[in-house]
Amino acid sequence: MEWISIAVLVLSFLTLLILGVPVAWSLGISSFLTLLVSIPIMPAYTTIAQRMATGLDSFSLLAIPFFILAGEIMNRGGIANRLIDFAKALTGKLPGGLLYVNVIAAMLFGAIAGSAAAAASAIGGILGERMQKEGYPKELGAAVNITSSTTGLIIPPSNILIVYSLASGGISIAALFLAGYIPGLIVGLVLMLTATIFIRKNKLPMGETVGWKELGIKFWRAVPSLLLLFIVIGGIVGGVFTATEASAIAVVYTLILAFLYNELELKRLPKVLLKSAETTSVVLLLIGSSMSMSWVLSSENIPQMISDFMVGFSDNKWMILIVINLILLAVGVFMDITPAVLIFTPIFLPVVTKIGIDPVHFGIMMVFNLCIGLCTPPVGSLLFVGVTIAKTSLTKVLRPMVPFFLAMIFALILLMVFPELSLFLPRLFDLL
């Protein structure tokens, strides 16, 4: 019966995706069909509805709409401009400096907003036209913007790390947030090193010379925005407030900054709220339907079966980790990151804990692995955002993206082989 349930779940879900049914509906329908194997139709209906509702009944999930709103306010409130100016001042008179600016600005923006799509939209929209005017290949700029925006999902605050905490049964959000810093910086560094190859090959223009005084001015203008990072993360790690309370504080703080910068008029605020509500509704529908599937998986004992099979298949933890990462890379190509985390966390977490992998380390590795999928067709949301912002075509961007894609794979291998890259800071703050 269990293997029949697995077959129904997998085949129905894949069939619905191939037919073009939205992921959230595919998750819910395939979960319902799987339940029909073991229980009648009416109890199956009510069970799925109940599990979707109870899956969203979590106080920690309130952080997601608040952080989405904070990111939207940052995008429209002039905060991104100040971060880009500071990043430009940091790169100074470097050849191809705008590529470095893109990576650094995406890291700073992501570290405050926690949204990869918002970073790709804001940074790409501001830097795109300037790159073209200075002779940068449009497709190269888009490739850098798309891949560097993934750092916003690793460097805290990150909505997807909150989702992982929920799916894992309550792993400390503070530990996950701290664990994301070093990996996020490594990803940014690897992408900048890859950009250096293109800079030398294309002989891209040099950046502007910036003196210490000008650098100080740019930094001072960016301080209020950067201060949010210390308020949010410092408050969570210090136990002053929870991640949910921190997200609400982030909204108030970014709103005050946007009005002080005089770049967000009161009459534009309803549009910002509406856009945030649209994004939140999509994310929460995915979470609700994913939680119903997670319950179906657990009720059919599927995670335990997969765990026993994988551990029995090999007792070499590196072999198991490589297999899991290859599966996640394949999943990321066809599925968005939120449902992927919710579905595969309860499947793979028992496996990795059995072989001695820390859940915090696995969470960072898993999220970054699935971030790579955001940059790949056919589902990659960041890929389509970046292409749209750059006003170019998908086929033209894919070629310059290949080296950056390989660089991200290299960074993933580093994170897998050296767990202390993720665990050093949480251990330092005694959160493990």
C-alpha positions as CSV (number, residue, x, y, z in Angstrom):
1,M,0.0,0.0,0.0
2,E,2.8,2.4,0.9
3,W,4.5,1.9,-2.5
4,I,1.2,2.5,-4.3
5,S,0.8,5.8,-2.4
6,I,4.3,6.8,-3.4
7,A,3.5,6.0,-7.1
8,V,0.2,7.9,-7.0
9,L,1.8,10.9,-5.3
10,V,4.8,11.2,-7.7
11,L,3.0,10.4,-10.9
12,S,0.0,12.7,-10.3
13,F,2.2,15.6,-9.2
14,L,4.6,15.3,-12.2
15,T,1.6,14.9,-14.6
16,L,-0.1,18.0,-13.2
17,L,3.2,20.0,-13.5
18,I,3.7,18.8,-17.1
19,L,0.1,19.9,-17.9
20,G,0.9,23.4,-16.7
21,V,-1.2,23.3,-13.5
22,P,0.2,25.9,-10.9
23,V,2.5,24.3,-8.3
24,A,0.3,25.1,-5.4
25,W,-2.7,23.4,-7.0
26,S,-0.5,20.5,-8.1
27,L,0.6,19.9,-4.5
28,G,-2.9,20.0,-3.1
29,I,-4.5,17.8,-5.8
30,S,-1.7,15.1,-5.8
31,S,-1.9,15.0,-1.9
32,F,-5.7,14.5,-2.2
33,L,-5.3,11.7,-4.8
34,T,-2.8,10.0,-2.6
35,L,-5.1,10.0,0.4
36,L,-7.8,8.3,-1.8
37,V,-5.6,5.2,-1.8
38,S,-6.3,4.6,1.9
39,I,-9.4,6.6,2.9
40,P,-12.8,7.6,1.3
41,I,-13.4,10.8,-0.7
42,M,-15.1,13.0,1.9
43,P,-12.6,12.4,4.7
44,A,-9.8,13.0,2.2
45,Y,-11.4,16.4,1.2
46,T,-11.7,17.5,4.8
47,T,-8.2,16.2,5.8
48,I,-6.5,18.2,3.0
49,A,-8.5,21.4,3.9
50,Q,-7.7,21.0,7.6
51,R,-4.0,20.4,7.0
52,M,-3.8,23.5,4.7
53,A,-5.4,25.6,7.4
54,T,-3.4,24.2,10.4
55,G,-0.2,24.4,8.3
56,L,-0.7,28.2,8.1
57,D,-1.6,28.5,11.8
58,S,1.9,29.5,13.0
59,F,2.9,32.7,14.7
60,S,6.4,32.5,13.1
61,L,4.9,32.6,9.6
62,L,3.8,36.2,10.3
63,A,7.4,37.2,9.7
64,I,7.1,36.4,6.0
65,P,4.5,39.0,5.0
66,F,6.2,41.6,7.1
67,F,9.6,40.9,5.6
68,I,8.0,40.9,2.1
69,L,6.5,44.3,2.9
70,A,9.8,45.7,4.2
71,G,11.5,44.6,1.0
72,E,8.8,46.2,-1.2
73,I,9.2,49.5,0.8
74,M,13.0,49.3,0.3
75,N,12.6,48.8,-3.4
76,R,10.4,51.9,-3.8
77,G,11.7,54.1,-1.0
78,G,15.2,55.0,-2.2
79,I,17.1,52.6,0.1
80,A,18.5,50.6,-2.8
81,N,20.0,53.7,-4.4
82,R,22.0,54.5,-1.3
83,L,23.3,50.9,-1.0
84,I,24.3,51.0,-4.7
85,D,26.1,54.3,-4.2
86,F,28.0,52.9,-1.2
87,A,28.9,49.7,-3.2
88,K,30.2,51.9,-6.1
89,A,32.4,53.8,-3.7
90,L,33.8,50.6,-2.3
91,T,34.9,49.3,-5.7
92,G,36.7,52.5,-6.6
93,K,38.6,52.6,-9.8
94,L,38.4,48.9,-10.6
95,P,38.0,47.7,-14.2
96,G,34.5,46.5,-14.7
97,G,33.6,47.9,-11.4
98,L,29.8,47.9,-12.0
99,L,29.8,44.1,-12.0
100,Y,31.3,44.2,-8.5
101,V,28.9,46.9,-7.6
102,N,26.0,44.6,-8.6
103,V,27.2,41.7,-6.5
104,I,28.0,43.9,-3.4
105,A,24.7,45.8,-3.7
106,A,22.7,42.6,-4.1
107,M,24.4,41.2,-0.9
108,L,23.6,44.4,1.0
109,F,20.1,44.7,-0.2
110,G,19.4,41.0,0.4
111,A,20.9,41.3,3.9
112,I,18.3,43.9,4.7
113,A,15.2,42.9,2.6
114,G,15.6,39.1,2.6
115,S,14.2,38.8,-0.9
116,A,16.0,37.6,-4.0
117,A,13.4,38.8,-6.5
118,A,13.3,42.3,-4.9
119,A,17.1,42.5,-5.1
120,A,17.1,41.4,-8.8
121,S,14.4,44.0,-9.6
122,A,15.8,46.9,-7.6
123,I,19.5,46.5,-8.4
124,G,19.0,45.4,-12.0
125,G,16.6,48.3,-12.7
126,I,19.0,50.9,-11.4
127,L,22.3,49.5,-12.7
128,G,21.1,48.0,-16.0
129,E,20.8,51.2,-18.0
130,R,24.1,52.6,-16.7
131,M,25.9,49.3,-17.6
132,Q,24.7,49.6,-21.2
133,K,25.7,53.3,-21.5
134,E,29.2,52.4,-20.3
135,G,29.6,49.5,-22.8
136,Y,28.9,46.5,-20.7
137,P,27.3,43.6,-22.6
138,K,23.6,43.6,-21.6
139,E,23.5,39.8,-21.2
140,L,26.5,39.8,-18.9
141,G,25.0,42.4,-16.6
142,A,21.8,40.3,-16.5
143,A,23.7,37.1,-15.6
144,V,25.6,38.8,-12.7
145,N,22.4,40.4,-11.4
146,I,20.4,37.1,-11.5
147,T,23.1,35.0,-9.8
148,S,24.1,37.6,-7.2
149,S,20.5,38.1,-6.1
150,T,20.5,34.6,-4.6
151,T,22.6,35.8,-1.8
152,G,19.5,37.6,-0.4
153,L,18.1,34.1,0.4
154,I,21.2,33.0,2.4
155,I,22.2,36.2,4.1
156,P,19.6,37.0,6.8
157,P,16.9,38.0,7.3
158,S,15.7,35.3,4.9
159,N,12.1,34.3,4.4
160,I,13.1,30.9,3.1
161,L,15.2,30.1,6.2
162,I,12.0,30.8,8.3
163,V,10.2,28.3,6.0
164,Y,12.9,25.8,6.6
165,S,12.6,26.3,10.4
166,L,8.9,25.6,10.1
167,A,9.4,22.5,7.9
168,S,12.1,21.1,10.2
169,G,10.0,21.1,13.3
170,G,11.3,24.3,14.9
171,I,15.1,24.6,14.4
172,S,16.2,28.0,15.8
173,I,15.7,30.8,13.4
174,A,18.5,32.8,15.1
175,A,20.9,29.9,14.5
176,L,19.9,29.7,10.9
177,F,20.2,33.4,10.4
178,L,23.7,33.5,11.8
179,A,24.7,30.4,9.8
180,G,23.9,32.2,6.6
181,Y,26.4,35.0,6.8
182,I,29.7,33.3,5.9
183,P,28.2,31.1,3.1
184,G,26.5,34.2,1.7
185,L,29.8,36.1,1.7
186,I,31.5,33.2,0.1
187,V,28.9,33.0,-2.7
188,G,29.4,36.7,-3.4
189,L,33.2,36.4,-3.4
190,V,33.0,33.4,-5.8
191,L,30.7,35.4,-8.2
192,M,33.0,38.4,-8.1
193,L,36.0,36.2,-8.9
194,T,34.1,34.8,-11.9
195,A,33.2,38.3,-13.0
196,T,36.9,39.1,-13.1
197,I,37.3,36.6,-16.0
198,F,34.7,38.4,-18.1
199,I,36.2,41.8,-17.1
200,R,39.6,40.8,-18.5
201,K,38.2,39.2,-21.6
202,N,35.9,42.1,-22.5
203,K,38.2,44.9,-21.3
204,L,35.4,46.6,-19.5
205,P,35.6,50.3,-18.5
206,M,37.1,51.3,-15.2
207,G,35.1,52.7,-12.3
208,E,35.2,56.2,-10.9
209,T,38.0,57.2,-8.5
210,V,36.6,57.8,-5.1
211,G,38.5,59.6,-2.3
212,W,38.3,58.8,1.3
213,K,36.0,61.8,1.9
214,E,33.6,60.7,-0.8
215,L,33.6,57.1,0.5
216,G,32.8,58.4,4.0
217,I,29.9,60.4,2.7
218,K,28.5,57.5,0.7
219,F,28.9,55.3,3.8
220,W,27.2,57.8,6.0
221,R,24.2,58.0,3.6
222,A,24.0,54.2,3.7
223,V,24.3,53.9,7.5
224,P,20.5,54.2,8.2
225,S,19.8,51.4,5.8
226,L,22.6,49.2,7.1
227,L,21.5,49.9,10.7
228,L,18.4,47.9,10.0
229,L,20.5,44.8,9.6
230,F,22.0,45.2,13.1
231,I,18.7,46.0,14.7
232,V,16.9,42.9,13.2
233,I,19.7,40.3,13.6
234,G,21.1,41.8,16.8
235,G,17.6,41.9,18.4
236,I,16.9,38.2,17.4
237,V,20.3,36.9,18.5
238,G,20.3,38.9,21.7
239,G,16.8,37.6,22.6
240,V,15.3,41.1,22.6
241,F,12.5,40.1,20.2
242,T,11.5,37.1,18.1
243,A,11.9,36.9,14.3
244,T,8.3,37.8,13.8
245,E,8.6,40.9,16.0
246,A,11.8,41.8,14.2
247,S,9.9,41.6,10.8
248,A,7.3,44.1,12.1
249,I,10.1,46.4,13.4
250,A,11.7,46.2,9.9
251,V,8.5,47.4,8.3
252,V,8.2,50.4,10.6
253,Y,11.9,51.3,10.2
254,T,11.9,51.0,6.4
255,L,8.7,53.0,6.2
256,I,10.2,55.8,8.3
257,L,13.4,55.8,6.2
258,A,11.4,55.9,2.9
259,F,9.4,59.0,4.1
260,L,12.5,60.7,5.5
261,Y,14.3,60.2,2.1
262,N,11.1,61.7,0.5
263,E,11.0,58.9,-2.1
264,L,7.8,57.2,-1.1
265,E,4.7,59.4,-1.2
266,L,1.7,58.6,1.0
267,K,-0.5,58.2,-2.1
268,R,1.8,55.4,-3.4
269,L,1.6,53.4,-0.2
270,P,-1.6,51.5,-1.1
271,K,0.1,50.1,-4.2
272,V,3.1,49.0,-2.1
273,L,0.7,47.2,0.3
274,L,-1.2,45.6,-2.6
275,K,1.9,44.3,-4.2
276,S,3.1,42.9,-0.9
277,A,-0.3,41.3,-0.3
278,E,-0.2,39.7,-3.8
279,T,3.3,38.2,-3.2
280,T,2.3,37.1,0.3
281,S,-0.8,35.3,-0.9
282,V,1.2,33.3,-3.5
283,V,3.8,32.3,-0.9
284,L,1.2,31.3,1.8
285,L,-0.9,29.3,-0.7
286,L,2.3,27.4,-1.6
287,I,3.0,26.9,2.1
288,G,-0.5,25.7,2.9
289,S,-0.6,23.2,0.0
290,S,3.0,22.1,0.8
291,M,2.1,21.4,4.4
292,S,-0.8,19.2,3.3
293,M,1.6,17.2,1.2
294,S,4.1,17.0,4.0
295,W,1.4,15.6,6.3
296,V,0.4,13.0,3.6
297,L,4.1,12.0,3.3
298,S,4.3,11.5,7.0
299,S,1.0,9.7,7.3
300,E,2.1,7.2,4.6
301,N,5.5,6.8,6.4
302,I,7.3,7.9,3.2
303,P,10.2,9.9,4.8
304,Q,11.1,7.0,7.0
305,M,11.0,4.6,4.1
306,I,13.3,6.9,2.0
307,S,15.6,7.4,5.1
308,D,15.9,3.7,5.7
309,F,16.6,3.0,2.0
310,M,19.3,5.7,1.6
311,V,21.1,4.7,4.8
312,G,20.9,1.1,3.8
313,F,22.1,2.0,0.3
314,S,25.4,3.4,1.6
315,D,26.9,4.0,5.0
316,N,29.3,6.7,3.5
317,K,27.9,10.1,4.5
318,W,29.7,11.8,1.6
319,M,28.0,9.5,-0.9
320,I,24.6,10.2,0.7
321,L,25.2,14.0,0.8
322,I,26.2,13.9,-2.9
323,V,23.1,12.0,-3.9
324,I,20.8,14.4,-1.9
325,N,22.5,17.4,-3.4
326,L,22.1,16.0,-6.9
327,I,18.4,15.3,-6.3
328,L,17.9,18.8,-4.9
329,L,19.7,20.3,-7.9
330,A,17.3,18.4,-10.2
331,V,14.3,19.4,-8.1
332,G,15.3,23.1,-8.2
333,V,15.2,23.1,-12.0
334,F,11.5,22.2,-12.0
335,M,10.1,23.5,-8.7
336,D,10.1,26.8,-6.9
337,I,12.2,27.0,-3.7
338,T,9.3,27.4,-1.1
339,P,7.4,24.2,-1.9
340,A,10.7,22.4,-2.5
341,V,11.9,23.2,1.0
342,L,8.6,22.3,2.6
343,I,8.4,19.0,0.8
344,F,11.9,17.7,0.9
345,T,13.0,18.9,4.4
346,P,10.9,16.2,6.2
347,I,12.2,13.7,3.6
348,F,15.9,14.3,3.8
349,L,16.3,15.8,7.3
350,P,15.9,12.3,9.0
351,V,18.5,11.0,6.6
352,V,21.2,13.6,7.3
353,T,20.6,13.5,11.1
354,K,21.2,9.8,11.0
355,I,24.6,10.2,9.4
356,G,25.6,13.0,11.8
357,I,24.9,16.2,9.8
358,D,23.8,19.2,11.8
359,P,20.3,20.3,10.8
360,V,21.4,24.0,10.7
361,H,24.3,23.1,8.3
362,F,21.9,21.1,6.1
363,G,19.4,23.9,6.1
364,I,21.9,26.4,4.7
365,M,23.2,23.8,2.2
366,M,19.7,22.9,1.0
367,V,18.5,26.5,0.6
368,F,21.6,27.5,-1.4
369,N,21.3,24.3,-3.5
370,L,17.7,25.3,-4.4
371,C,18.8,28.9,-5.0
372,I,20.8,27.6,-8.0
373,G,17.5,26.3,-9.4
374,L,16.1,29.9,-9.3
375,C,18.6,30.8,-12.0
376,T,17.8,27.9,-14.3
377,P,15.0,27.3,-16.8
378,P,12.2,26.3,-17.0
379,V,10.9,27.5,-13.6
380,G,13.7,29.8,-12.4
381,S,11.9,32.9,-11.2
382,L,15.0,34.9,-10.8
383,L,16.0,34.1,-14.3
384,F,12.8,35.5,-15.7
385,V,12.9,38.6,-13.4
386,G,16.5,39.4,-14.5
387,V,15.8,38.9,-18.2
388,T,12.7,41.1,-18.0
389,I,14.6,43.9,-16.2
390,A,17.5,43.7,-18.7
391,K,15.1,43.7,-21.6
392,T,16.8,40.8,-23.3
393,S,16.0,37.2,-24.2
394,L,16.4,34.0,-22.2
395,T,18.6,32.3,-24.8
396,K,21.1,35.2,-24.9
397,V,21.5,35.3,-21.1
398,L,22.1,31.6,-20.6
399,R,25.5,31.5,-22.3
400,P,27.2,34.1,-20.0
401,M,25.4,32.5,-17.1
402,V,27.2,29.2,-17.4
403,P,30.5,30.2,-15.7
404,F,28.5,31.8,-12.8
405,F,26.3,28.7,-12.5
406,L,29.5,26.6,-12.2
407,A,30.9,29.0,-9.6
408,M,27.8,28.5,-7.5
409,I,28.2,24.7,-7.8
410,F,31.8,25.2,-6.6
411,A,30.5,27.3,-3.6
412,L,27.9,24.5,-2.9
413,I,30.7,21.9,-2.7
414,L,32.6,24.1,-0.3
415,L,29.6,24.4,2.0
416,M,29.1,20.6,1.8
417,V,32.7,19.7,2.6
418,F,33.3,22.4,5.3
419,P,30.3,22.5,7.6
420,E,32.0,25.0,9.9
421,L,31.5,27.6,7.3
422,S,27.8,27.4,8.3
423,L,28.2,26.4,12.0
424,F,31.0,28.8,13.2
425,L,28.9,31.8,14.0
426,P,25.9,29.9,15.6
427,R,28.5,28.0,17.7
428,L,30.2,31.2,18.6
429,F,26.9,32.6,20.0
430,D,26.1,29.3,21.7
431,L,23.0,28.7,19.6
432,L,23.7,25.1,18.7
